[in-house]
């Protein structure tokens, strides 16, 4: 009789539905690794800027390129195998360092309507937020460039500080981040665009592009088919404050995210010359918060004439000499950041995500972020409006290869990705040694057949790790029982997750065979044999 050793199934918890996490054995890793998901993408001002996936689509990821192209990559495909999903290069101005195709959001009902939204810099320098559809409106086809419907346009006075983040929030509304209009020091008007609620610049916006209840567009130029939710904090009808504004006081918010477990909003705002900052609002927020720029840079006064030793920010209110406590927005105060850090060795914060993925339960609740110049990856845990448990993951994730990081991203299962201006996309994954092949709960368990090929999990499809070889180990259980300390000896090595015809040997009467498969990468790292107790592998060379 041939059997497979029993491997314990770890329950998946967190924000993602069980059906999305089906086939993903959880790994109790405490270290992290990176693997290359995509390579050979354009670099410079046409670099990859974002990774995402439609809700529930676990078969592929989408990569946004600054030059106006969106590529799609099948799960586990070779790094150079991505194909074009949408090409609007001719409409996009990516000449400026902070211009280009900057954001992508799939409609929550993309699986049925094929609708998605983008944020890009048009050839004349203006910001455009548009809706597109796939050919025929079906999710399995490519995006149709001719289907573009512009929702609104924002005039940009400078070429930098375009923001670009766009996503659907847990409330079903579309959130959009806009920088302060560029230049230095937000020198637009008496107190800058960011503090002026009668402009869309320096803001987080919230709209309903799907035509629900609400008021007509207010400040968006060439405004198309969207309404302003009645619950927006500045919704007062035409004129006056811009109804579309959800929050204000930002310099250049670069990569924001909602915590999928509780709706908390994290906003990374790039600093001027002294301080970088990461802001937070609880999922219970009703909007209207002032995050401080240009009175504050991080937790500190901003005064261009005084530099990094500024002690006041004259001329506008609220004054930085009387700030609200961190995490406590007053009616005329500001919401100070969860975390700020000085520019020394750094230059531009890159916001990320609270990890809520399927595979690594030990990391759930950690917010990951980085910095473009330092190429670092760090994390903290928000607790009571305070950043706690600060960790630096750069020695593990960046060892031997400093990142030219442009963004973080996630797939439909909440796993994390990093985009790099050198034309690369990485996934953050458990180290090879913490994984097991075809563990209980895998979509592709070790399948043993009396007739036909034996098959098991393809490690790259499951984890993005590339296996240079798979090794099959066999234990001869002469008493018909599996006992601790049984030795599994290697009986086959192959480069694919299959054994044509299976094991030609058969156990003697009354005996039993048990099998384990491990994978090995090009550096000789090997997955765990798994099981409880862990299977013991023999040391003899594999055939």
C-alpha positions in Angstrom: 0.0 0.0 0.0 1.3 3.5 -0.9 0.3 6.4 1.3 1.2 10.1 1.8 2.4 11.4 5.2 -0.2 13.4 7.1 0.6 17.2 7.3 -1.3 19.4 9.6 -3.5 22.1 8.1 -3.2 25.5 9.7 -6.4 27.5 9.6 -6.3 30.8 7.6 -7.6 33.9 9.4 -7.5 37.5 8.6 -9.3 39.8 6.1 -9.3 37.6 3.1 -12.2 35.2 2.5 -11.5 31.5 3.0 -12.3 30.7 -0.7 -9.5 33.2 -1.7 -7.1 31.5 0.7 -8.0 28.0 -0.3 -5.0 26.0 -1.4 -2.5 28.3 0.5 -0.9 26.4 3.4 0.0 28.9 6.1 3.7 29.1 7.0 4.8 30.0 10.5 7.9 31.8 9.3 9.6 34.6 11.3 12.0 35.6 8.6 11.3 37.0 5.1 12.8 36.5 1.6 12.3 38.2 -1.8 11.9 36.5 -5.1 11.9 38.0 -8.6 8.4 37.9 -10.1 8.9 40.1 -13.2 12.0 41.4 -14.9 13.0 43.1 -18.1 10.4 45.8 -17.7 11.3 49.3 -18.7 13.4 51.5 -16.4 14.0 55.2 -15.7 10.8 57.2 -16.2 9.1 54.1 -17.7 9.7 52.0 -14.6 7.1 49.7 -12.9 5.2 51.7 -10.2 2.6 49.4 -8.8 1.3 45.8 -8.6 -2.3 44.9 -8.0 -5.0 42.4 -8.9 -8.8 42.4 -9.3 -10.8 41.2 -6.3 -10.8 37.4 -6.0 -8.5 36.9 -9.1 -5.7 34.7 -7.7 -4.5 33.7 -11.1 -2.5 36.8 -12.1 -1.1 40.1 -11.1 -1.1 43.4 -13.0 2.0 45.7 -13.2 1.6 49.4 -13.9 4.4 51.0 -15.9 5.1 54.7 -15.7 5.1 55.1 -19.5 1.3 54.3 -19.8 1.3 50.5 -20.1 -0.3 48.0 -17.8 1.1 44.4 -18.1 -0.4 41.2 -16.7 1.5 38.2 -15.5 0.1 34.8 -14.9 0.7 33.4 -11.4 4.0 31.4 -11.5 4.9 32.4 -15.0 8.4 33.2 -16.0 9.6 36.7 -15.0 9.7 37.8 -18.7 6.3 36.3 -19.6 4.1 39.3 -18.9 1.8 40.6 -21.6 0.2 43.9 -22.4 -3.2 44.5 -20.8 -3.6 48.2 -21.7 -1.4 50.6 -23.7 -2.2 54.3 -23.5 1.4 55.4 -23.9 0.5 57.9 -26.5 -1.8 59.8 -24.0 0.6 59.7 -21.1 3.3 62.2 -20.2 6.1 60.4 -18.4 8.9 62.7 -19.2 8.9 64.3 -15.7 10.2 62.2 -12.9 6.9 62.2 -11.0 4.6 62.1 -14.0 3.1 59.2 -15.9 0.6 56.4 -15.4 0.6 56.4 -11.6 -2.4 54.4 -10.3 -4.8 51.6 -11.1 -7.9 50.4 -9.4 -10.2 47.5 -10.4 -13.9 47.9 -9.9 -15.2 45.7 -7.0 -17.4 44.0 -9.6 -14.6 43.7 -12.2 -15.3 39.9 -12.5 -18.7 40.8 -14.1 -18.3 44.2 -15.6 -14.6 44.4 -16.7 -14.4 48.0 -15.4 -11.2 49.6 -14.1 -9.9 53.1 -13.3 -6.5 54.8 -13.8 -4.8 58.0 -12.7 -2.3 59.4 -15.1 -0.5 62.6 -16.3 -1.8 63.7 -19.7 0.5 65.0 -22.4 -0.4 68.6 -21.4 0.7 67.9 -17.8 -2.8 67.7 -16.2 -3.9 64.9 -14.0 -6.6 62.6 -15.5 -8.7 60.1 -13.7 -10.5 57.8 -16.2 -12.6 54.7 -16.4 -11.8 51.9 -18.9 -13.4 48.6 -19.8 -12.0 45.4 -21.1 -12.9 44.3 -24.6 -16.5 43.1 -24.4 -16.6 43.9 -20.7 -15.3 40.5 -19.8 -12.5 40.2 -17.3 -10.5 37.6 -19.3 -9.9 40.0 -22.2 -7.4 43.0 -22.4 -8.2 46.6 -21.7 -9.9 48.5 -24.5 -8.0 51.9 -25.0 -11.1 53.2 -27.0 -13.3 52.7 -23.9 -11.8 55.6 -21.9 -14.3 57.8 -20.2 -12.6 60.8 -18.3 -14.1 61.2 -14.9 -12.3 64.5 -14.2 -9.2 66.6 -14.9 -7.0 68.5 -12.5 -4.9 71.4 -13.7 -1.3 70.9 -12.5 0.8 74.1 -12.0 4.1 72.2 -11.8 5.3 68.8 -13.1 6.0 67.3 -9.7 3.8 66.2 -6.8 1.2 64.4 -8.8 0.2 61.9 -6.1 -1.4 59.2 -8.2 -2.8 56.6 -5.7 -6.3 55.4 -6.6 -8.3 52.6 -4.9 -11.8 51.6 -3.8 -12.2 51.9 -0.1 -14.1 49.5 2.2 -17.2 51.7 1.7 -17.2 51.1 -2.0 -16.2 54.7 -3.0 -13.2 55.6 -5.0 -10.3 57.4 -3.2 -7.7 59.4 -5.1 -4.5 61.1 -3.8 -3.3 64.4 -5.2 -0.1 66.3 -4.4 0.0 70.0 -3.6 0.7 71.2 -7.2 4.4 70.9 -7.1 7.3 73.3 -6.9 8.9 73.8 -3.5 7.2 74.7 -0.2 3.7 74.7 -1.6 4.0 78.3 -2.7 0.5 78.5 -4.2 -1.6 81.2 -2.8 -1.4 82.7 0.7 -1.1 79.4 2.6 -0.6 76.8 -0.2 -2.9 74.5 -2.0 -2.8 71.8 0.7 -4.5 74.0 3.3 -7.0 75.4 0.8 -10.2 73.3 0.7 -11.3 75.1 -2.4 -8.8 73.2 -4.6 -8.3 69.5 -5.2 -4.5 69.7 -4.8 -2.9 68.4 -1.7 -5.9 66.2 -0.8 -7.4 62.8 -0.6 -10.5 62.8 -2.6 -13.6 60.5 -2.4 -16.1 60.1 -5.2 -18.6 57.5 -6.4 -17.9 56.8 -10.0 -20.7 54.2 -10.3 -23.6 56.7 -10.1 -25.0 56.2 -6.6 -26.8 58.7 -4.4 -25.0 62.0 -3.9 -24.4 65.5 -5.3 -23.1 66.6 -8.7 -19.3 67.1 -9.3 -18.0 70.3 -7.8 -14.3 71.1 -8.5 -13.2 68.5 -11.0 -12.6 70.0 -14.4 -14.3 68.4 -17.4 -16.2 66.4 -14.8 -17.7 63.2 -16.1 -19.9 60.5 -14.7 -19.4 60.6 -10.9 -21.3 61.8 -7.9 -20.0 63.1 -4.6 -21.2 61.0 -1.6 -23.4 63.1 0.7 -21.3 62.0 3.6 -18.2 63.7 2.3 -17.1 66.2 5.0 -16.9 69.3 2.8 -20.0 68.5 0.7 -21.8 71.9 0.5 -23.0 72.0 -3.1 -21.5 74.0 -5.9 -18.9 76.6 -5.0 -17.1 77.1 -1.7 -15.3 74.1 -0.5 -14.6 71.3 -2.9 -17.2 68.6 -2.2 -14.8 65.9 -3.5 -12.3 66.4 -0.6 -12.1 63.7 2.0 -8.9 64.9 3.8 -6.3 67.7 3.3 -2.9 69.0 4.3 -0.7 66.8 2.0 2.5 67.6 0.1 2.8 64.5 -2.1 1.1 61.4 -0.8 2.9 58.5 -2.4 1.3 55.1 -1.9 -1.6 54.8 0.6 -3.6 51.9 1.6 -6.6 50.6 3.6 -6.1 47.9 6.2 -8.5 45.2 4.8 -9.2 44.0 8.3 -10.6 47.2 9.8 -10.6 49.9 7.2 -7.8 52.0 8.8 -6.2 54.3 6.2 -2.4 54.7 6.0 -1.0 57.7 4.1 2.7 58.1 3.3 3.5 61.8 2.6 6.8 62.7 1.0 8.6 65.4 2.8 10.2 68.7 1.6 13.7 68.6 2.8 13.8 67.5 6.4 11.2 65.0 7.4 9.2 62.0 5.9 6.0 60.9 7.4 3.4 58.1 7.6 -0.1 59.2 8.6 -3.0 57.1 9.9 -6.8 57.4 10.3 -9.0 54.8 12.0 -11.6 53.0 9.9 -14.3 54.8 11.9 -13.1 58.2 10.5 -15.7 60.4 8.8 -13.0 62.4 7.0 -12.2 66.1 7.2 -8.8 65.6 8.9 -6.0 68.2 8.3 -2.7 66.5 8.1 -0.7 69.6 8.5 1.3 70.5 5.4 2.6 73.2 4.9 2.4 74.3 8.5 4.0 71.0 9.5 6.5 68.7 7.9 6.2 65.5 9.8 5.8 66.5 13.5 7.9 69.6 13.0 7.3 73.2 12.0 7.8 74.0 8.4 9.6 77.2 7.6 11.7 77.3 4.5 13.7 80.3 5.7 14.6 78.5 9.0 15.4 75.1 7.4 15.3 71.9 9.5 15.6 73.9 12.8 12.3 75.7 12.2 10.5 76.8 15.3 7.5 78.4 13.7 5.5 78.5 10.5 4.2 82.0 10.3 1.4 83.5 8.3 -1.3 80.8 8.3 -3.3 78.7 10.8 -3.3 76.4 12.5 0.1 77.5 13.9 2.7 74.8 14.5 3.4 76.1 18.0 0.1 74.7 19.2 -0.3 71.3 17.5 -3.0 68.8 18.4 -1.6 65.7 20.1 -0.5 62.9 17.8 -3.5 61.0 16.5 -6.0 63.4 17.9 -7.6 65.8 15.3 -9.0 68.9 16.9 -11.6 71.1 15.1 -9.0 73.6 14.2 -5.9 71.5 14.7 -4.0 68.9 12.7 -3.5 65.2 12.7 0.1 64.5 13.3 1.8 61.4 11.8 2.1 58.0 13.3 5.8 58.0 12.3 8.2 60.5 10.9 12.0 60.2 10.2 14.7 62.6 9.2 16.2 62.8 5.7 19.7 61.8 6.7 20.3 58.8 4.4 16.7 58.9 3.2 14.7 61.1 0.8 11.3 59.9 -0.2 8.9 57.7 1.8 7.2 54.9 0.0 4.0 53.8 1.6 2.9 50.2 1.8 0.4 47.9 3.4 -0.7 46.3 6.6 -0.1 42.6 5.8 -3.3 40.6 5.9 -2.3 37.9 3.5 -3.0 34.2 3.5 0.4 32.6 3.7 2.2 34.3 6.7 0.0 34.6 9.8 2.9 35.7 12.0 3.1 38.9 10.0 -0.5 39.9 10.0 -1.0 43.4 11.4 2.5 44.7 10.4 2.5 47.8 8.2 5.3 47.6 5.7 6.9 50.7 4.1 10.2 51.9 2.7 12.2 54.8 1.3 13.2 55.4 -2.4 16.7 56.6 -1.7 17.6 54.3 1.2 16.1 51.2 -0.5 15.0 49.9 2.9 12.0 47.8 3.9 10.6 48.5 7.5 7.5 47.7 9.4 5.6 48.8 12.5 2.4 47.9 14.2 -0.2 50.6 14.8 -1.5 50.5 18.4 -3.6 53.2 19.9 -2.5 55.7 17.3 1.2 55.0 18.0 3.7 53.1 15.8 5.1 50.2 17.8 7.3 47.2 17.2 9.5 48.9 14.6 11.5 46.4 12.5 14.0 46.8 9.7 13.8 43.9 7.2 16.4 45.3 4.8 19.1 42.9 5.8 16.9 40.0 4.8 15.0 41.5 1.8 17.7 43.8 0.4 20.8 41.9 1.1 23.2 42.1 -1.8 20.8 44.2 -3.9 19.8 47.7 -2.7 16.3 48.5 -3.9 15.5 51.4 -6.2 12.1 51.1 -4.7 9.2 52.8 -6.4 6.2 51.2 -4.7 4.6 48.4 -2.8 1.6 46.3 -4.0 -0.5 43.4 -3.2 -2.3 40.5 -5.0 -5.8 39.2 -4.5 -4.6 37.1 -1.5 -3.0 40.0 0.3 0.6 39.0 -0.4 3.1 41.8 -0.7 5.2 43.0 -3.7 7.9 45.6 -4.3 8.4 47.5 -7.6 11.9 48.7 -8.5 13.0 51.4 -10.9 15.5 49.0 -12.4 12.6 47.2 -14.2 12.0 44.5 -11.6 9.1 43.3 -9.4 9.7 41.3 -6.3 7.4 39.3 -4.0 7.9 39.2 -0.2 7.7 35.5 0.7 8.7 33.0 3.4 12.2 31.8 3.0 12.6 28.6 1.0 13.5 26.6 4.1 10.2 27.4 5.7 8.1 26.0 2.9 7.0 22.5 2.2 5.9 21.1 -1.1 2.2 19.9 -1.5 1.4 20.3 2.2 -2.0 19.6 3.5 -4.4 22.3 2.2 -2.4 22.9 -1.0 -4.3 23.2 -4.3 -1.9 20.5 -5.7 -1.2 17.8 -3.1 1.1 14.9 -3.8 -1.0 12.8 -6.1 -0.1 9.1 -6.2 -1.7 6.9 -8.9 -1.4 3.2 -9.5 -1.5 4.0 -13.2 -0.2 7.3 -14.6 2.1 10.1 -13.6 2.6 11.2 -10.0 2.2 15.0 -9.6 2.6 17.6 -6.9 2.6 21.4 -6.3 4.6 23.6 -8.7 6.5 25.8 -6.2 6.7 28.9 -8.4 3.0 28.8 -9.1 2.3 28.5 -5.4 4.9 30.8 -3.9 6.9 32.5 -6.7 10.0 30.6 -5.6 11.8 28.8 -8.5 12.7 25.2 -7.9 15.8 24.0 -9.9 14.9 20.4 -8.8 12.4 18.3 -6.9 13.5 15.4 -4.9 11.2 12.4 -4.0 12.0 10.6 -0.7 10.6 7.3 0.3 10.3 5.5 3.7 9.8 1.7 3.9 7.4 1.2 6.9 8.0 -2.5 7.4 5.5 -2.7 10.3 2.9 -0.8 8.4 3.1 2.1 10.8 4.8 5.5 10.6 7.0 5.9 13.6 9.1 8.9 14.7 12.6 8.6 13.3 11.7 6.7 10.2 14.2 7.5 7.5 13.0 8.8 4.1 15.6 8.0 1.4 15.9 9.8 -1.9 14.6 7.8 -4.8 14.3 10.4 -7.6 15.4 13.8 -8.7 13.7 15.8 -11.5 13.2 19.3 -12.7 9.4 19.3 -13.0 6.7 18.7 -10.4 5.9 15.2 -11.7 7.2 11.6 -11.8 6.2 10.0 -15.1 4.7 6.6 -14.2 5.4 7.0 -10.5 7.5 4.7 -8.4 8.3 1.4 -10.1 9.0 -0.3 -6.8 6.3 -1.9 -4.6 6.4 -2.7 -0.9 6.4 -6.2 0.3 3.3 -7.8 1.7 2.4 -6.2 5.0 4.8 -3.2 4.4 3.9 0.3 3.5 5.7 3.1 1.6 5.4 6.8 2.5 6.7 9.6 0.4 7.9 13.2 0.9 8.8 15.7 -1.9 11.1 18.6 -1.3 12.2 21.3 -3.7 15.7 22.8 -4.1 16.6 26.2 -5.6 19.7 27.2 -7.6 21.5 28.2 -4.3 21.0 24.8 -2.8 18.3 25.9 -0.4 15.8 23.2 0.3 12.2 23.2 1.5 11.2 21.5 4.7 10.1 17.9 4.5 7.2 18.9 6.7 4.9 16.7 8.9 4.5 16.3 12.6 7.0 15.1 13.7 9.1 16.5 10.9 10.2 13.7 8.4 13.8 12.6 8.7 15.6 12.6 5.3 18.5 10.2 4.6 21.9 11.7 3.7 22.6 9.4 0.7 22.9 11.2 -2.7 19.8 11.3 -4.9 19.7 9.2 -8.0 
